Structure formats: structure tokens, C-alpha cells
Amino acid sequence: MLSCCIAALHSSLLQWRDFRRTRMALTFKAAFLALMLALTRAAPLEDSAAGDGDSALPDRCAGIEFDAITPDDKGQTFFFKGDHVWKGFEGDAQPSSQYFKELNGHVDAAFRMHNPENQGDHDHIYLFLDDKVFSYFEHTLEEGYPKEIQEDFPGVPTHLDAAVECPKGECVTDSVLFFKGPDVHVYDIVTKTVKTKTWPHLPACTSVFRWLEHYYCFHGHNFTRFQPVTGEVTGNYPKDARRYFMRCPDFGHGGERTTLKCSDFKMDAITTDDTGRMYMFKGSNYMRLDTHRDGLHAFPITRSWKELTNGVDAVFSYNDRIYLIKGDQVYIYKAGAHFTLIEGYPKTLKEELNIEGQVDAAFVCPGQRTAHIIQDFISSKSLWTPSHSAEYEVQKLQLGDEAIKPICTYPVPIPPSK
């Protein structure tokens, strides 16, 4: 039997059926697009004209080199240059002291601490100036600061070029990467030890920014995305930061993106994983939302799931894995800092789920172990049983005008444990 409430599911599915037949209700499109536009204000933005501003203030659209970049505890991103700072991805520069009143002059480096095991330190902003470090929380300087860098971060050099947090899973341990010249000093926040690496292939970073598990080295008015453990650079870099991280006249976001209209928008698939991250798919792109403070942003699907080159029909998540369905193929990826395709996949729908035909949508109810596959009917497939030698049921439910009626129930063998 379905684990979710049948009555509620019936109502939802009838609405879904009407939605599929009519493409999308205008009210849903307007509401979702409004949500998307609201959330993107916390993320790198699409092309728009910048304000005239004060001509005496530094202009980041002129192609300047940032001294430091960091988000604060609420997710607002600050771009530092000299004794000025920009809050967010649009707007004019303001004196740094407006937000960090103890600052006098430039900032060498900055990062937001990721230390969930120590809530007294987690989400604090650290700003570095010469041989001193400042710690702020909610834009209030912590008692006892500024300190010598060595007091808080033994083994880390002074007069830094850049810094960025690197949580466990993205780095080997919860760490901070400190950049100075060609060297990267990897500071373990638990053991308070430092390992030094040299990445000569990476440009000299004047600031580094982590956003949605991606790492960006800023140099001049350009940026280069890199892997935080090896420093590896893949893709076509460098790219102009004015096309991606700020609103500037004549610099469209990505150089080729256009804003979606309500009449153009149709979501192909959506899922939420075990950590609460939401993934929304449309065409060859997807959007991921971690929290309201991180914002919503579109990326090519191949950026995270390189084998999926032609979009997604349906998707669901279960037990640290994400199942993506395209045509008659099922791709299963192990979740983590990066998605890894499980060996032996893709497999056919018949092999993996014992169903055939076009899949329109799929979902797993919270806390349940059954995937519900929507075609012209629902196929419910158990994803777990106590014994791998046991059998489980696949139940098909028909979408009717008046009720959801069971059609048949039959046993199928459990696939081997992956």
C-alpha cells in the first residue's frame, strides 16, 4: 500500500494530471517564477543595468581586482576593495566601516568559518589585515579581537593574499585554505595543524570565494574555478567576473543567458535529498537550493551529472543516492561533495524498476522507502527490505476521474545491494 495519505495523494495527482495536460497553470508559473526571482537576489545575478552611483566611489564594473570576498552569517556576500566594500551582487560601494566599524583600510583576506561542531565559532567572519585577524558575528567584533594571526591560526603566515573555508567532504577535514603567493596553506581547524601545497597551475588569487560547493579564485577582473583538494582546473577558464558575480551594463550573465518568461517556464523534475537540498530540472539545466541564504542558481546538468547530456524526465532521492530517469534509462548516483555514477549504470527501467514506457514524474514520501513512479498510472516500488533474498511488491494505481483504484499487485525480485 502507499505510505502517503491516499486521499491527499489522489487530490494532488488529479491536479498533476490536469497540469500535465494543460502544460502549466498560469498561477503556478507566476508563483514559482516569483519565488525563483526572489531567491536569486541572494545569488549571482542575471544581466541588468547598474545604477549611476557616486563617481567618487570605486566601480567594480570597471574591472577592478578584489582584495577579499566572503559571505556573512546571513548569506550576504561582501566584496572588499581598499577601504570600501560592496554588499551583494549589485549596488554601489560603501565604506567598509559601515559594516565593520573597527576596520581602517584594506582587508588582505576573508572567509566565513564552517565549524558546526563549535557553534561559538561557526558562521563567524574572519577578516585579515597584515598580521592581525578580526572575528565578527552579526557584524559585531568579538571580544578580544583583533588578535595576532598566530594566536588563532598557528602556522599560518601574515600578509595573506586570500582565504576560504573548506568543509569536510569537500576537503579531507574541516579546513581553511590560506593563499600566499604560489603556496596554499591548508589549516585543519580541529587539530590546528597546517599542510602547505603549491599549485603553480592556478593563477595568483587575490581573493577566493566558495559558493554552492564550488571554489573560485579571483585574479584581476577574472575568476578561475578550481578543485579545493588538488587545485585542478577543468573547463574554459579564466572568465570575466562581471558576467557572473555582479550586475554590469553590457555584461550579460554568462554572456548568453536570457530571463525566462512565465510562458516559457516548465519544470521537468524536482527532488529533495537527505540533507534538504532541493534540485529542480529544466531542459539541459538544473537549479539547486540549499537554504534561503545561499540563493537559487541555474547550472548545466552535465556539471554535476556528466553522463546526462539530454535532460531529465524524472528524479527522486533515497538513502544518499539520487535516481535520474531519462527515456528508458535509470542513472543512480552516490551523493556527496560530488556525485559519482554507481558502477553498472545506467540500466533500463525494466531492469531496475520493472516498468516500461515514458516516466512523467517520480517521488519518495518523507521517511518512507517506496518510490512512486508516475506514468499514466502510478507504480510504487519498495527500495528496501530486511533481506536481500526476500521479495517485495510493486503496486500500480490508476489515475481515474473519481478515485485511485489498485490495478494489480505482484512480486518482483530485489536488485542486489549496490
matplotlib code that plots the C-alpha trace (Angstrom):
import matplotlib.pyplot as plt

x = [0.0, 1.1, 2.6, 1.3, -2.3, -4.4, -6.9, -4.4, -2.4, -5.5, -6.2, -2.6, -2.4, -5.6, -4.2, -0.9, -2.8, -4.6, -1.4, 0.3, -2.5, -2.5, 1.3, 1.2, -1.4, -0.6, -0.9, 1.6, 4.0, 3.7, 4.1, 7.1, 8.8, 8.3, 9.9, 12.8, 13.4, 13.2, 15.7, 18.1, 18.6, 20.9, 22.9, 25.0, 22.6, 21.5, 22.2, 20.8, 21.9, 23.8, 22.9, 24.8, 26.1, 28.7, 31.5, 33.9, 33.3, 35.2, 33.3, 33.5, 32.2, 35.3, 37.3, 38.9, 40.7, 39.0, 41.1, 38.7, 35.3, 33.2, 29.6, 28.3, 26.3, 23.1, 24.4, 25.0, 28.3, 30.8, 33.3, 36.3, 38.5, 40.7, 38.6, 35.3, 33.0, 30.1, 27.2, 25.7, 25.9, 24.5, 24.6, 27.3, 30.4, 30.2, 33.0, 34.0, 33.5, 29.7, 29.5, 32.7, 33.3, 36.6, 38.3, 40.6, 41.9, 42.1, 41.5, 44.0, 41.8, 38.4, 36.3, 33.2, 34.1, 32.5, 32.7, 29.4, 31.0, 31.7, 28.7, 30.6, 32.8, 30.5, 29.5, 31.8, 33.5, 37.3, 39.0, 42.8, 44.8, 48.7, 49.5, 46.1, 42.8, 39.3, 36.4, 32.8, 29.4, 26.3, 28.7, 29.8, 33.5, 34.1, 35.6, 39.4, 39.8, 41.8, 44.4, 47.7, 47.1, 49.3, 47.0, 44.0, 45.7, 49.2, 51.4, 49.5, 51.7, 50.9, 50.1, 47.9, 46.5, 43.3, 41.4, 38.4, 36.6, 36.6, 34.1, 34.8, 33.6, 34.9, 38.3, 39.5, 38.7, 37.0, 39.7, 40.6, 42.7, 45.1, 46.7, 50.0, 52.0, 52.2, 51.6, 48.3, 48.4, 45.7, 44.7, 42.9, 40.5, 40.3, 44.0, 45.2, 47.9, 49.0, 50.0, 51.5, 50.9, 52.0, 49.6, 51.7, 48.9, 46.4, 46.6, 47.7, 44.5, 43.8, 40.5, 38.8, 35.1, 33.2, 29.6, 27.4, 30.4, 32.4, 35.6, 36.5, 39.9, 39.6, 42.6, 42.3, 38.7, 38.6, 38.0, 39.0, 37.1, 39.3, 39.1, 39.9, 42.0, 44.2, 43.8, 42.8, 41.2, 38.7, 36.7, 37.2, 38.9, 39.5, 36.2, 35.2, 33.7, 31.5, 29.5, 28.7, 29.1, 27.7, 25.3, 27.1, 26.0, 26.9, 27.9, 25.1, 25.2, 27.3, 27.3, 24.4, 21.6, 18.1, 15.5, 12.7, 9.1, 6.2, 5.0, 8.4, 8.9, 8.1, 9.8, 10.8, 11.6, 12.2, 13.6, 14.9, 17.8, 18.5, 20.3, 17.4, 18.9, 16.3, 17.1, 14.9, 15.5, 14.5, 15.9, 19.7, 19.9, 19.2, 18.9, 19.9, 18.6, 20.5, 19.0, 17.3, 20.6, 22.5, 20.1, 19.0, 21.0, 21.0, 23.8, 24.2, 23.1, 26.4, 28.2, 27.1, 25.9, 28.2, 26.6, 23.2, 23.6, 20.0, 18.0, 15.9, 12.4, 12.0, 14.1, 13.9, 16.3, 16.7, 19.4, 22.2, 21.5, 19.8, 17.9, 17.7, 15.4, 15.8, 14.0, 14.2, 17.4, 17.9, 21.1, 21.9, 24.5, 26.0, 25.6, 28.5, 30.5, 30.4, 28.0, 29.5, 27.7, 27.4, 29.2, 27.0, 24.7, 22.7, 20.3, 17.0, 13.7, 12.8, 16.0, 15.9, 12.3, 10.5, 8.4, 8.4, 7.2, 7.6, 8.1, 6.5, 7.5, 8.7, 8.8, 9.6, 7.4, 9.5, 10.7, 9.4, 11.1, 8.9, 9.4, 6.2, 6.7, 4.1, 3.2, -0.5, -0.6, 1.5, 4.0, 5.1, 8.4, 9.9, 13.5, 14.4, 13.6, 15.2, 16.6, 18.1, 16.7, 13.1, 10.5, 8.7, 5.6, 5.1, 1.6, 0.1, -2.6, -4.6, -5.4, -9.2, -11.6, -13.3, -10.9, -7.5, -8.1, -5.5, -5.0, -2.6, -0.1, 2.7, 6.1, 9.5, 13.0, 15.0, 18.0, 21.4, 22.8, 24.9]
y = [0.0, 3.6, 5.1, 8.5, 9.5, 8.2, 11.0, 13.7, 11.9, 11.5, 15.2, 16.1, 13.6, 14.8, 18.3, 17.0, 15.2, 18.4, 20.3, 17.9, 18.1, 21.9, 22.3, 24.5, 26.6, 30.3, 30.9, 28.2, 29.6, 33.1, 31.9, 29.7, 32.4, 34.9, 32.6, 32.0, 35.7, 36.4, 33.7, 34.7, 38.0, 36.1, 34.6, 35.7, 37.7, 37.9, 40.8, 44.2, 47.8, 49.1, 52.3, 55.5, 55.7, 58.1, 58.8, 59.2, 55.6, 52.6, 50.9, 47.2, 47.1, 48.9, 45.7, 46.1, 43.4, 42.5, 42.3, 39.8, 38.2, 36.5, 35.8, 36.7, 34.6, 35.6, 34.7, 38.2, 38.4, 41.2, 42.3, 44.2, 46.7, 49.2, 50.8, 50.1, 47.2, 46.1, 44.2, 41.7, 41.3, 44.8, 48.3, 50.9, 50.6, 51.8, 52.5, 49.2, 50.7, 51.0, 47.2, 46.5, 49.7, 48.7, 48.4, 51.1, 50.5, 47.5, 43.7, 41.1, 38.1, 37.0, 33.9, 32.6, 29.8, 26.4, 24.7, 23.1, 21.2, 24.5, 26.8, 29.5, 29.8, 28.6, 31.2, 33.8, 36.1, 36.3, 39.3, 39.5, 42.7, 42.5, 40.3, 40.8, 38.9, 40.2, 38.0, 39.2, 37.7, 39.6, 42.4, 42.8, 42.4, 39.5, 40.2, 40.1, 40.9, 41.9, 39.2, 38.2, 35.7, 33.1, 33.2, 31.8, 30.1, 28.8, 28.2, 30.5, 33.3, 37.0, 39.4, 36.9, 37.1, 35.2, 32.7, 30.4, 27.8, 24.2, 21.9, 18.2, 16.2, 18.9, 18.8, 15.8, 17.6, 20.8, 23.2, 26.7, 27.3, 30.3, 31.6, 33.5, 33.7, 30.2, 28.4, 27.2, 26.6, 24.0, 24.6, 21.8, 23.6, 20.6, 19.7, 23.3, 21.9, 23.2, 21.5, 23.5, 22.8, 24.6, 24.9, 26.6, 26.0, 28.1, 31.9, 34.1, 34.6, 38.0, 36.6, 33.3, 32.6, 29.4, 29.2, 26.1, 23.8, 25.4, 27.3, 30.5, 32.1, 35.8, 37.4, 40.8, 41.1, 37.4, 34.2, 30.6, 27.7, 25.0, 21.8, 22.6, 19.4, 19.2, 22.7, 21.2, 23.5, 22.0, 23.8, 27.0, 29.5, 32.3, 34.0, 37.6, 38.1, 40.9, 38.4, 36.2, 37.9, 41.4, 43.5, 45.5, 47.2, 45.3, 42.2, 39.6, 36.7, 34.1, 36.3, 34.3, 33.9, 35.4, 35.8, 33.2, 34.4, 32.7, 31.3, 29.7, 28.0, 24.3, 22.3, 18.8, 17.2, 18.1, 16.3, 17.0, 14.9, 13.6, 16.9, 19.0, 20.3, 20.9, 20.2, 21.5, 20.4, 22.1, 21.2, 20.9, 22.9, 22.4, 24.7, 23.8, 25.4, 24.7, 27.3, 30.7, 32.4, 30.6, 31.6, 29.8, 29.5, 27.6, 25.3, 22.8, 19.3, 17.9, 20.0, 17.6, 14.5, 14.5, 11.4, 13.1, 15.1, 15.4, 16.5, 14.5, 13.1, 12.3, 12.2, 11.0, 10.7, 7.9, 6.9, 9.2, 8.4, 10.3, 8.4, 10.2, 8.8, 9.8, 7.8, 4.1, 4.6, 4.9, 6.6, 6.2, 8.5, 8.3, 11.7, 13.6, 16.7, 15.5, 12.9, 9.6, 7.3, 3.8, 1.1, -0.7, 2.2, 3.3, 0.4, 0.1, 0.9, -2.8, -4.0, -1.5, -0.7, -3.5, -0.9, 0.2, 3.3, 7.0, 8.2, 11.5, 12.1, 10.3, 10.9, 9.3, 10.2, 11.7, 8.9, 6.2, 3.5, 3.4, 5.2, 6.2, 6.3, 8.3, 7.4, 7.0, 5.2, 5.1, 2.3, 2.0, 0.2, -0.7, 0.5, -1.6, -4.8, -6.6, -9.5, -9.3, -12.7, -11.6, -10.3, -7.1, -5.7, -3.3, -1.8, 0.0, 2.6, 4.0, 7.7, 7.9, 10.8, 9.8, 7.6, 6.0, 2.2, -0.5, -2.4, -5.2, -6.3, -8.7, -9.7, -8.9, -9.8, -7.3, -6.0, -6.8, -4.3, -1.6]
z = [0.0, -0.5, 2.6, 1.9, 2.6, -0.4, -0.2, -0.3, -2.9, -5.1, -5.0, -5.8, -8.6, -10.2, -10.1, -11.6, -14.4, -15.3, -15.1, -17.5, -20.0, -19.9, -19.7, -16.6, -14.8, -15.2, -11.4, -10.6, -13.2, -11.8, -8.2, -8.9, -11.0, -8.3, -5.8, -8.2, -8.8, -5.1, -4.2, -6.9, -5.2, -2.8, -5.7, -8.7, -10.9, -14.5, -16.7, -15.7, -15.9, -12.9, -11.1, -11.9, -8.3, -7.0, -9.4, -6.5, -5.4, -6.9, -9.7, -9.8, -13.3, -14.4, -14.0, -10.6, -8.6, -5.3, -2.1, -0.4, -0.8, 1.9, 2.8, 6.3, 8.7, 6.8, 3.4, 2.1, 0.1, 0.7, -1.9, -0.4, -2.3, -0.4, 2.3, 0.5, 0.3, -1.9, -0.2, -2.5, -6.3, -7.2, -5.8, -5.1, -2.9, 0.8, 3.3, 5.0, 8.4, 7.7, 8.2, 10.1, 12.1, 13.6, 10.1, 9.0, 5.5, 3.3, 4.0, 2.9, 3.1, 4.5, 5.0, 6.9, 9.3, 8.8, 12.2, 13.1, 16.0, 17.6, 17.4, 19.2, 16.1, 13.3, 10.7, 12.2, 9.6, 9.9, 8.3, 7.9, 7.8, 7.8, 10.9, 12.6, 12.4, 13.3, 14.2, 13.6, 14.3, 13.1, 12.2, 15.8, 16.7, 19.1, 22.5, 22.5, 18.8, 16.8, 17.6, 16.1, 13.3, 15.1, 18.2, 16.3, 13.4, 14.4, 11.4, 9.1, 7.5, 7.8, 4.9, 3.2, -0.3, 0.2, 2.3, 2.0, 4.2, 3.0, 4.9, 5.4, 2.4, 0.1, 1.8, 3.8, 7.1, 8.1, 6.9, 5.8, 2.7, 3.1, -0.1, -0.2, -3.4, -5.1, -1.8, -0.3, 3.5, 4.4, 8.1, 9.9, 12.3, 14.7, 15.0, 14.4, 12.0, 8.6, 5.5, 2.6, -1.0, -4.2, -7.2, -9.9, -12.5, -10.5, -11.1, -8.2, -6.2, -4.7, -3.2, -3.1, -2.9, -2.1, -3.3, -3.5, -3.0, -5.9, -5.4, -7.3, -7.5, -8.4, -10.2, -11.9, -13.1, -13.9, -11.9, -12.3, -10.7, -9.1, -7.1, -3.4, -2.7, -5.8, -7.2, -10.5, -13.0, -15.5, -18.1, -20.1, -17.7, -16.8, -17.1, -16.6, -13.1, -14.4, -16.4, -13.4, -10.0, -10.4, -12.4, -15.0, -18.2, -21.4, -19.4, -19.6, -17.1, -18.7, -21.8, -23.4, -20.8, -21.1, -18.4, -18.5, -19.1, -17.4, -20.7, -21.3, -17.9, -17.4, -14.7, -15.9, -12.5, -8.8, -5.8, -2.3, -1.0, 2.6, 3.5, 2.5, -0.7, -3.5, -7.1, -10.0, -13.6, -16.8, -20.2, -20.0, -16.8, -13.1, -10.1, -6.5, -3.3, -0.1, 2.1, 1.6, 2.3, -0.4, -3.2, -6.3, -9.5, -12.8, -13.9, -16.8, -15.7, -17.0, -14.4, -11.7, -13.7, -16.7, -18.3, -18.6, -21.8, -22.8, -19.8, -17.2, -17.3, -13.6, -10.5, -6.9, -3.9, -1.4, 1.1, -0.1, -3.7, -6.5, -9.2, -12.5, -15.3, -19.0, -21.6, -20.7, -18.7, -15.0, -13.6, -9.9, -8.4, -4.9, -3.3, -1.6, -2.3, -5.9, -7.5, -8.6, -11.0, -9.4, -11.4, -13.8, -14.5, -16.4, -16.5, -18.3, -16.5, -16.9, -15.2, -12.3, -11.7, -13.6, -15.6, -19.2, -21.1, -20.6, -17.0, -16.3, -12.6, -9.5, -5.8, -2.4, 0.6, 3.5, 5.9, 3.6, 1.5, -1.5, -4.8, -6.6, -10.4, -12.4, -15.9, -17.0, -13.7, -10.5, -9.9, -6.3, -5.8, -2.5, -2.2, 0.9, 2.6, 5.6, 3.5, 0.0, -0.7, 0.0, -2.4, -2.4, -4.0, -6.9, -6.8, -9.7, -9.1, -11.9, -12.2, -12.5, -12.6, -9.3, -7.4, -7.4, -7.9, -7.4, -10.6, -9.6, -7.1, -8.0, -6.5, -8.2, -7.1, -5.1, -7.0, -5.4, -2.9, -4.6]

ax = plt.figure().add_subplot(projection="3d")
ax.plot(x, y, z, "-o")
ax.set_aspect("equal")
plt.show()
